[in-house]
Amino acid sequence: MPALSPTWTDERIALLRQHFEAGLSCREIAADIGVSRNAVIGKLSRLNLTRGRTSDERKLQDRSFAPARAPKAVPRLQYQMLATIYGEAEPPVILEAIDEANRCSLMELGENRCRWPISTPGADDFCFCGNASPDGQPYCAGHSRLAYRPNSRARLMRG
């Protein structure tokens, strides 16, 4: 088995230093030396060759010019502020109990009856709500409130 030649020979390192000091990019250095760009970046890092500021100067400057973080706003306070500005988006919904007298099986389920499943499919007590559903909707008014809950943020944006 032939011995592998090392990637970074003394000649390549000297060429790397020369190109780096001349201001060539890592891609240009890699193309000239015959190694990958990542190999050039790694070798420059191991040789502690950097352009511009030193790492200590970068750390100090990054800390001194970092913008102050704004305190986190409390969502409840934001909601109250938006409600004050825009008013309530929708009138409060009057919650009425869902009638349980019209429950039915799959065979009894008609076109204008609520399809909300009650219990677990396959269980002995499994059935559907069966209340009247308006305008061809799949659920009665009570179950529609449960099924179609708009995002509170979207409700505020509509108002």
C-alpha positions in Angstrom: 0.0 0.0 0.0 1.5 3.4 -1.0 2.1 5.9 1.7 -0.2 8.9 1.6 1.4 12.2 1.2 0.4 14.8 3.8 -2.0 17.5 2.6 -0.1 20.3 4.3 3.5 20.2 3.3 5.9 22.9 4.2 5.7 24.3 0.7 1.9 24.4 0.8 1.9 26.2 4.2 4.4 28.8 2.9 2.2 29.3 -0.2 -0.9 29.5 2.1 0.7 32.2 4.2 1.9 34.1 1.1 -1.5 34.1 -0.5 -3.2 35.0 2.8 -1.0 38.0 3.3 -1.6 39.1 -0.3 -5.3 39.2 0.5 -6.6 36.3 -1.6 -9.9 34.7 -0.7 -10.0 31.2 0.8 -11.6 30.0 -2.5 -8.7 31.5 -4.5 -6.1 30.1 -2.2 -7.7 26.6 -2.3 -7.8 26.6 -6.1 -4.1 27.6 -6.4 -2.8 25.2 -3.8 -5.0 22.3 -4.8 -7.0 21.7 -1.7 -10.6 22.3 -0.6 -11.8 25.7 0.6 -12.6 24.1 4.0 -9.1 22.7 4.3 -7.8 26.3 3.8 -10.1 27.7 6.4 -9.2 25.0 8.9 -5.5 25.4 8.4 -5.8 29.2 8.7 -7.6 28.7 11.9 -5.0 26.3 13.3 -2.3 28.8 12.3 -4.2 31.6 14.1 -4.3 33.6 10.9 -7.3 35.9 10.8 -8.2 39.0 8.9 -9.3 42.2 10.6 -10.0 42.2 14.3 -8.7 39.7 16.7 -11.2 37.4 18.5 -10.8 39.5 21.8 -11.6 42.7 20.0 -14.6 41.1 18.4 -16.0 39.9 21.7 -15.5 43.3 23.3 -17.1 45.1 20.4 -20.0 42.7 20.1 -20.9 43.2 23.8 -20.6 47.0 23.7 -22.8 47.5 20.7 -25.4 44.9 21.5 -28.8 46.4 21.5 -30.7 46.3 24.8 -33.4 43.7 24.8 -36.9 44.9 25.3 -38.7 43.3 28.2 -41.2 40.6 27.3 -44.8 41.9 27.1 -47.4 40.1 29.0 -49.9 38.6 26.6 -52.9 39.5 28.8 -51.8 43.1 28.9 -51.4 43.1 25.1 -54.9 41.6 24.7 -56.4 44.3 27.0 -54.6 47.0 25.1 -55.8 45.7 21.7 -59.3 45.2 23.0 -59.3 48.8 24.3 -58.0 50.2 20.9 -60.2 48.0 18.6 -63.1 47.2 20.9 -64.4 43.7 21.1 -64.2 41.9 17.8 -67.3 39.8 18.3 -70.3 40.0 20.6 -70.0 37.5 23.4 -71.5 34.1 22.4 -74.3 32.9 24.6 -73.5 29.4 25.5 -76.5 27.1 25.5 -76.5 23.5 26.5 -76.3 20.9 23.7 -79.5 18.9 23.5 -78.9 15.2 24.1 -82.4 14.0 23.2 -81.8 13.5 19.5 -78.8 11.1 19.5 -78.9 8.6 16.6 -76.9 5.8 15.0 -75.1 6.0 11.7 -78.1 4.4 9.9 -80.4 7.1 11.3 -78.1 10.0 10.5 -79.8 12.3 7.9 -78.6 15.1 5.8 -79.5 17.9 8.1 -78.5 16.2 11.4 -75.4 16.9 13.5 -72.6 14.4 12.7 -70.7 15.0 16.0 -69.5 11.6 17.3 -70.4 10.7 20.9 -68.2 8.2 22.7 -65.6 6.0 21.0 -66.3 4.3 17.6 -66.9 0.6 18.2 -68.1 1.1 21.7 -71.6 -0.1 22.7 -72.8 3.5 23.4 -71.3 5.0 20.3 -73.7 7.4 18.5 -74.0 10.8 16.8 -75.5 14.0 18.2 -78.4 14.1 15.8 -79.5 17.7 16.5 -80.6 19.8 13.6 -77.7 21.3 11.7 -78.4 24.6 9.9 -77.8 25.2 6.2 -76.3 21.8 5.4 -73.5 22.3 8.0 -72.1 19.0 9.4 -72.7 20.1 13.0 -75.4 21.7 15.1 -74.8 25.2 16.5 -73.4 23.9 19.8 -70.9 21.5 18.2 -69.9 24.1 15.6 -68.7 26.3 18.4 -66.5 23.5 19.5 -65.3 22.5 16.1 -64.7 25.9 14.6 -62.9 28.1 17.1 -61.1 31.0 15.4 -57.8 32.0 16.8 -58.2 34.8 19.3 -55.5 36.8 17.5 -57.3 36.4 14.2 -60.5 37.6 15.9 -58.8 40.7 17.1 -57.3 41.5 13.7 -60.7 41.2 12.0 -62.2 43.8 14.4 
